[in-house]
Amino acid sequence: MSRTVSSHSFKSGERAWATCHTYSNRSPILALYMGPFNVSFCPAIPDEVTDTDLSFARDLARSAAAYLAACERFHAKQA
C-alpha cells in the first residue's frame, strides 16, 4: 500500500504569526497564519486529548524550540 505525502513550504515574514486558541469545553487549536494560508493543528476528537496527541504536541514544541534557537544563533552571526 502506497502512502501519499504532501509537502508545503511557508515563508515567515511580516504577515506570519501563530496563536493557540483555548476553550473551556474542547481541546485547543494551534493556528499558524502565513499570509493567505492558515494551518491548524488540533486533536482528532474535539473533546478528547489522547496520549498520542500529547506526544505530537511535545514533539512540535521541541521542534519549535530548536527552530527558535537556530534562528537566534543565525541572527546573532549577522550582527
N, C-alpha and C positions, 0 to 999 in steps of 0.2 A: 504494500500500500504506500503510495507516494504522499508526501506532505507538501502542501503549498505554503510558501513563505513569501511574505510581502515586506519589503524594507523601504522606509521613507526617511529622508533627512530633513530636519527642520533647523533653520539657522536662527540663532539668538540675535537679539538686537533691541532697538528701542520699542518695537511692537511685541516683544516676547515677555511673558510673565507666567507665573504659576500661583495657584492657590489651592487650599484644601477646604472644601465645603463640608461642614459637620452639621449633623442633625441629631435631634433628641430621639427620633423614632426610626432611624435607619442607619445603615453603615455610611462611612464617609466617602467622598468622591474627591480624588486628586485631579485637578484640571490644569493642563498646560495650554496656554494660548500663544500661538506663533503666527502673528499676522492674521491671515484669513483662515488659518487652521486651528482646530481645537482637538486635543487628545485628552480623553478622560480615562482614569483608572478607578475601578471600584470592584468590590466583591461581586461574584456572580449572583448571589442571593442578597437582595437589598437589606433584609433584616437579620442577616447572619454573617459572622466573620469566622472563617474556619482556620485551622492551623496552617493550611496551605496559603490562605490569604495573608496571614501574619508573616509567613516565611517570605512571600513575594514582597510585602511591604518593607520588611527588614532588608532584603536584598536591594530593593530600589533605594532605600535610604543610604545604605553603604555605597552604592554606586554613585549616587548624587553627591555624597560627601567626598568621594575620591575625585569626581569631576571638578568640584569646587576647589579642592586642594591643588589639582593640576592647573586649573585656570589661574589661581593665585600665584603659584610658582612661575608660570609663564609670564604673567603680568608684571611680576617683580623684576624679571630679567629685562623687560622692555624699558624700565625706568632708567 
